Amino acid sequence: MSTQAESNDGAAVRFPPPFVPLIALALGVAVHRWALPLRIPLEGVVRHGLAALLIALAVFLMLAAFGLFRRTGQDPKPWLTTPEIISTGVYRFTRNPMYVSMGLLQAGIGVALANGWVVMLVPVVWVVIYLIAIRYEEAYLEEKFGSLYTDYKASVRRWI
């Protein structure tokens, strides 16, 4: 039986981070279509190849991160408890492979659509995700795991 303290054990994230790139994607498409088109000047094989590469990287990172969560019995929702720090696999290279993959996926879709707005909003998405999720996740993990997390944080970059 879980106690109230255990049920509240999680980062203070109040908005699901995956919705941020979805909102940016919709916004980029809308601005491009109805206000100010910003076409990416790539055509044919180059554009589709770059889009495929970005999307493939995004899918790889996402699946790799989800696989590690599954193997360790954790839930990727940041507002739920984190029983242990994952520092293997893709987490050796980035502390936030899921958020990186969201940006890569958004960029890949933007390139595929030749929509510069969608691509240009990727850094904005990452800033918003930092503000609504990552800073709370990091504070939670530092409080819960102390030097184990701060050592990991010092040795692995937040993004790439």
N, C-alpha and C positions, 0 to 999 in steps of 0.2 A: 504494500500500500504506500502510495507516495504522499509526502507531506506537502503543505502549501508552499514551503520554501523550495522544495525540489521542483514543483510544477512551475515556479517562477524562475528557475535556473536557465537562463538563456540571455542572449544579447538583446538590448532594448531596441530592436528593429521593429518599426510599426507599419512599414509599407513594403510589400514584396518587391525586392530588387528586380526580378525579371520584367516587371511592368514598365520600368524606366526605359529600356531600349524599345519596347513596343510602342510607348507613347512617342518617343523620338522618331521612330520609323514612320508612324502615322503623321506626325507633324512635318517631317521632311518631305513626305509624299504630297501632303496638302499644299505646302508652300511652293514646292516645285510645280505642281499642277495648276494652282489657282492664283498664285501671286507673282513669283519670280523664279522662273526656271533657272537651274544651275546645272547644266549638263556636264558630265565628266567626258573629256575629249578622248576617250578610248573606244575603239571599234572592234568588232568581230572577235577573233580568236584571242587577242590580247585582253580585251575586257572580260570575256567569258572565262578565260584561263585564270586571270587574277581573281575574279569572283569565286571561281571554283576552289582555288587555293585557300582563300580567306575562309570560305565556308567549311572546307575540309579541316583546316586547323581548328576552327571553332568547335566542330563536332568532335574531333579527336580530344581536345582539352576537356570538353564537357563530359564525354563518356569516360575518360580516364579519371576525372574527379569523382563522378558518380560511382564508378567502380570501386574506388577507394572508400567512399562512404559506405557502400553496401558491404564490402569486406570487413569493415570495422564495426558494422552494426549501428552506424550513426545516421541521423536524418540531416539532409543539407539545409533545412530551413533554419536560418540564423537565430530565430527567436526561441528555438528549442535547445535543450541542454546539449553541451558538448562534453562527452565523457573522456575524450583524449584528443591530443593534437595530432593531426595527420601531417607527417613531414617527409613522406616517401613519395615515389612516383613523380607526378607533375608538381606536387607540392615542394619538391626540392628546388624548383626553378621559379615558382611564383606562389605567393601566399593566397592568391585569389584566382585560381584558374577558371572558375565558373564565371566570374565577372569579366575576366579577360576574354573568355570565349563569347560572352554576350556582345562585347564590343566588336570582336572579329566577325561575328555573324551579322551584326548590323552593317558593318563596313562591306562585307561580301554582298549582302543584299543591295546596298546602295550602289556598289560598282556594277552589279548585274543589271540594275535598273538605269544605270548611267545617271544617277541622281546625286549630285554633289552635296545637297543639303543633308541627306541621310548619312553620308560619310563624315561631313563636317560636324555633325552632332555627336559623334562617338566620344570625343574628349569631354563634352558637356555631360553625356551620360555617365562617364566614369567619375566626374566630379560629383554629380548628384548621388551616385551609388556610394561614393566615399562619405558624403554628408549624411545620407539616410541609413547606411548600413555598416560600412567598414569601420568607421570610427567607434561605433558602438560594439561591434564584434571584437575589435582589438582591445578596447577597455575591459570588456567582459573576460576575454581570454587572459589578459594580464592579471586581472584580479583573481581569477580562478586558478591559473597555473603558474603565476609568478615568473621566476627566472627561467623556467623551462620554456615558456612562451617568449619572453624577451630575448633569450639567446637565439631561438628560432627566428624571431623577427629581425634580429641583427644580422643573421646570416643569409636570409632569403628576401628578395625584393618583393614589394607589395604587388607590383604589376608584372613587369617582364625583366 
